[in-house]
Amino acid sequence: MSLFEIASKNKYRFQSPKGNLTTEDLWDLPLTSKTTKMCLDDLAKGIHKQLKDTSTISFVLPKTHGDKELETKLEIIKHIIAVRMEEADARTKARENKQKRDRILSLIDDKKNEELKKKSIEELEAMIKQ
């Protein structure tokens, strides 16, 4: 089962300072925030801390249900963070490509204007009549 199937089947909720959040709500949170504790990074840190505090290390005993749930919640948040970072990188690259394209188009326009400036008045008037 995928992480999101597990989350929806088990009705996972993520504790936050503003109350419980659903898995869908996580997609709307910012990656980081300087002003509030409502960001994916802080949620991941909180769950990671819970996992460290509550887990008992055993190489013989199976993990508890609570440990498995916390691990799955952490993996969900890490997945959402990775997707959001990839999307941000793609937006940045698209913006850079657009700026580069606009600069090139501007240079092309400048070159065309230079060509027109070299023409005589008679040639320019003839071009207007066409």
C-alpha positions in Angstrom: 0.0 0.0 0.0 1.2 3.5 -0.7 1.8 6.0 2.0 -1.3 8.0 1.1 -3.5 4.9 1.0 -2.3 4.1 4.5 -2.9 7.7 5.7 -6.4 7.8 4.3 -7.3 4.3 5.4 -6.1 5.0 9.0 -7.4 8.6 9.0 -4.1 10.0 10.0 -4.1 13.4 11.6 -1.0 15.6 12.2 -0.9 17.6 15.3 -0.1 21.3 14.9 -0.3 24.4 17.0 -3.5 25.3 15.1 -5.1 21.8 15.7 -5.1 18.6 13.8 -4.4 18.6 10.1 -5.3 16.0 7.5 -2.8 14.6 5.0 -4.4 16.9 2.4 -3.8 20.0 4.5 -0.1 19.3 4.5 0.1 20.3 0.8 -1.0 23.8 1.7 1.6 24.4 4.4 4.8 26.3 3.6 8.1 24.4 3.6 9.6 26.7 6.3 8.4 29.7 8.3 10.1 32.2 10.5 6.9 33.4 12.1 4.8 30.4 12.9 5.2 26.8 13.8 2.8 25.9 11.0 5.3 24.6 8.4 6.3 21.2 7.0 9.8 21.4 8.4 8.5 22.0 12.0 6.0 19.2 11.7 8.6 16.8 10.5 11.0 17.8 13.3 8.2 17.3 15.9 7.3 13.8 14.6 11.0 12.9 14.4 11.5 14.0 18.0 8.4 12.0 19.1 9.8 9.0 17.3 13.2 9.3 19.0 11.6 9.9 22.4 9.0 7.0 22.3 10.9 4.3 20.4 12.7 1.7 22.2 15.5 0.1 20.3 15.2 -3.6 20.0 16.5 -6.0 17.4 14.2 -8.8 18.6 10.9 -7.2 19.4 8.7 -5.9 16.6 7.9 -2.2 16.4 4.8 -1.0 18.1 1.8 0.3 16.2 2.6 3.9 17.4 6.1 3.7 16.1 4.9 2.5 12.7 2.4 5.3 12.6 5.0 7.9 13.4 7.4 6.5 10.9 4.7 6.5 8.2 3.7 10.1 9.1 7.3 11.2 8.9 7.7 9.5 5.5 4.5 11.3 4.2 5.8 14.7 5.3 9.3 13.9 3.8 7.6 12.9 0.5 5.5 16.1 0.4 8.6 18.2 1.1 10.5 16.5 -1.7 7.7 17.0 -4.2 7.3 20.7 -3.2 11.0 21.3 -3.5 11.1 19.7 -6.9 8.1 21.9 -7.9 9.9 25.0 -6.6 13.1 24.1 -8.6 11.0 23.6 -11.7 9.4 27.0 -11.3 12.8 28.6 -10.8 14.2 27.0 -13.9 11.1 28.0 -15.9 11.5 31.6 -14.7 15.2 31.6 -15.6 14.4 30.1 -19.0 11.7 32.8 -19.6 14.1 35.6 -18.6 16.8 34.2 -20.9 14.3 33.9 -23.8 13.1 37.4 -23.2 16.7 38.7 -23.3 17.3 36.9 -26.5 14.1 38.3 -28.1 15.1 41.7 -26.9 18.6 41.3 -28.6 16.9 40.1 -31.8 14.7 43.2 -31.7 17.7 45.4 -31.2 19.5 43.8 -34.2 16.5 44.3 -36.4 16.3 48.0 -35.3 20.0 48.3 -36.1 19.3 46.9 -39.6 16.5 49.5 -40.1 18.7 52.3 -38.8 21.2 51.6 -41.6 18.6 52.0 -44.3 18.2 55.3 -46.1 15.1 57.4 -45.9 14.0 56.3 -49.3 14.3 52.7 -48.4 12.3 53.2 -45.2 9.6 55.1 -47.1 9.4 52.3 -49.6 9.0 49.8 -46.8 6.1 51.9 -45.3 4.3 51.9 -48.7 4.5 48.1 -48.9 
